């Protein structure tokens, strides 16, 4: 059996428990990262960065039962930093771009609804999307979401409420109501 190798260095990892944690929780953590960014490749990079931060702090983390919360917080903080540093790549134009053709009628209506809902969620502002993802996709309470985001419970309630209004008004979801 080979020794786990740290993704950050060429020498074997001094934390076999870190490797075990990543093996057991990697899929769920990637799902969280994918819900924070629309691009799957960016999600993988986001998770890699959050895991690198977790690895460097591994010996300082006192309660290893709360690792998911620590990594989720690292994901949200890293993504927030990316939002703040991003270049604006959207430009205002006089004409609307061509509308996407509606998906062909498919017997898998449930999948079509999930796809439409996900597209609507990705169109939310970044902060609202993060709160909706943590609250409904990760099934965290308002208090847990507030803790992960570093805001008050009232902020979570108002931001999620505004996001739900936007989702209800999303034109792609109107036909499915």
VOGU-3710 file (C-alpha; in Angstrom, 3 decimals, decimal comma):
1> xxxxxxxxxx> 0,000/0,000/0,000  1,326/3,437/-0,857  1,562/6,337/1,538  -0,941/9,159/0,848  0,723/12,113/-0,802  -0,144/15,627/0,179  -1,557/17,582/-2,768  0,543/20,559/-1,683  3,970/19,005/-1,390  6,048/16,214/-2,824
11> xxxxxxxxxx> 6,632/14,510/0,531  4,148/12,110/2,207  1,433/13,767/4,268  1,941/13,849/8,029  -1,876/13,814/8,372  -3,323/10,470/7,292  -6,582/11,565/8,928  -6,759/14,432/6,408  -6,503/11,994/3,515  -9,194/9,821/5,068
21> xxxxxxxxxx> -11,425/12,851/5,560  -11,037/13,948/1,924  -11,762/10,406/0,691  -14,917/10,133/2,787  -16,326/13,667/2,351  -14,859/14,777/-0,980  -17,976/14,110/-3,049  -20,279/16,032/-0,694  -17,818/18,907/-0,467  -17,509/19,055/-4,258
31> xxxxxxxxxx> -21,298/19,212/-4,473  -21,234/22,219/-2,136  -18,487/23,878/-4,188  -20,447/23,261/-7,410  -23,445/24,973/-5,903  -21,368/28,080/-5,175  -20,091/28,532/-8,721  -21,718/27,748/-12,066  -18,544/26,397/-13,681  -17,646/22,794/-12,663
41> xxxxxxxxxx> -13,923/23,446/-13,228  -14,061/26,517/-10,988  -15,834/24,399/-8,372  -12,987/21,887/-8,397  -10,452/24,706/-8,042  -12,527/26,228/-5,245  -12,635/22,925/-3,361  -8,894/22,381/-3,914  -8,152/25,816/-2,448  -10,450/25,238/0,538
51> xxxxxxxxxx> -8,863/21,833/1,189  -5,382/23,368/0,938  -6,385/25,930/3,568  -7,832/23,157/5,721  -4,672/21,095/5,343  -2,429/23,946/6,475  -4,650/24,485/9,525  -5,159/20,767/10,255  -3,116/20,665/13,457  -4,849/23,832/14,754
61> xxxxxxxxxx> -8,400/22,535/14,236  -9,501/21,467/17,676  -12,788/19,699/16,895  -12,409/17,369/13,938  -16,122/16,519/14,219  -16,846/20,014/12,858  -14,626/19,706/9,787  -17,496/19,993/7,298  -18,410/23,374/8,756  -14,781/24,487/8,644
71> xxxxxxxxxx> -14,404/23,465/4,995  -17,781/24,983/4,027  -16,698/28,234/5,661  -13,393/28,072/3,738  -15,366/27,471/0,515  -17,648/30,458/1,105  -14,777/32,739/2,182  -12,655/31,741/-0,801  -15,556/32,237/-3,195  -16,355/35,610/-1,625
81> xxxxxxxxxx> -12,741/36,683/-2,139  -12,993/35,586/-5,760  -16,207/37,603/-6,222  -14,506/40,691/-4,876  -11,458/40,293/-7,128  -13,256/39,253/-10,300  -13,094/41,269/-13,455  -16,358/42,419/-14,918  -16,946/40,332/-18,004  -20,563/41,325/-18,591
91> xxxxxxxxxx> -21,367/44,251/-20,800  -24,568/46,191/-21,192  -25,958/46,083/-24,707  -28,954/47,618/-26,447  -30,287/44,312/-27,714  -31,115/41,228/-25,701  -29,135/38,144/-26,632  -30,997/35,313/-28,260  -33,164/33,456/-25,789  -32,217/29,874/-25,120
101> xxxxxxxxxx> -34,471/27,422/-26,862  -36,670/25,668/-24,332  -35,510/22,125/-23,675  -37,273/19,524/-25,782  -40,113/17,708/-24,081  -38,535/14,843/-22,254  -40,155/12,047/-20,247  -37,825/12,951/-17,380  -39,838/16,014/-16,318  -38,403/15,896/-12,825
111> xxxxxxxxxx> -34,889/16,287/-14,226  -36,019/19,149/-16,436  -37,497/20,895/-13,419  -34,286/20,421/-11,428  -32,250/21,805/-14,334  -34,523/24,826/-14,678  -34,423/25,457/-10,950  -30,641/25,185/-10,898  -30,285/27,651/-13,760  -32,577/30,044/-11,898
121> xxxxxxxxxx> -30,474/29,650/-8,751  -27,265/30,376/-10,675  -28,792/33,630/-11,912  -29,210/34,900/-8,353  -26,646/37,378/-7,049  -23,633/35,577/-5,579  -24,409/36,247/-1,918  -28,081/35,280/-2,243  -27,115/32,158/-4,178  -24,665/31,127/-1,456
131> xxxxxxxxxx> -27,325/31,571/1,224  -29,981/29,661/-0,767  -27,513/26,843/-1,427  -26,502/26,556/2,213  -30,090/26,888/3,448  -31,921/24,584/1,016  -29,377/22,451/-0,850  -27,140/21,803/2,161  -30,208/21,833/4,460  -28,636/24,101/7,076
141> xxxxxxxxxx> -30,791/26,048/9,512  -30,961/29,831/9,305  -28,644/30,046/12,321  -26,122/27,628/10,775  -26,257/29,496/7,469  -25,696/32,793/9,301  -22,719/31,273/11,111  -21,144/29,947/7,898  -21,693/33,253/6,092  -20,583/35,351/9,071
151> xxxxxxxxxx> -23,790/37,394/9,137  -26,815/37,721/11,402  -29,830/35,415/11,214  -31,933/38,411/10,142  -29,608/39,009/7,196  -30,017/35,386/6,135  -33,811/35,617/6,456  -34,077/38,799/4,392  -31,574/37,698/1,721  -33,220/34,284/1,323
161> xxxxxxxxxx> -36,657/35,916/1,204  -35,522/38,253/-1,592  -33,943/35,313/-3,428  -37,169/33,310/-3,236  -39,108/36,251/-4,679  -36,653/36,351/-7,600  -37,003/32,600/-8,116  -40,805/32,869/-8,109  -40,579/35,595/-10,745  -38,010/33,799/-12,893
171> xxxxxxx> -39,500/33,505/-16,391  -38,016/30,053/-16,962  -39,892/28,693/-13,950  -43,265/30,305/-14,705  -44,488/27,429/-16,960  -43,753/24,787/-14,291  -45,944/26,386/-11,616
//
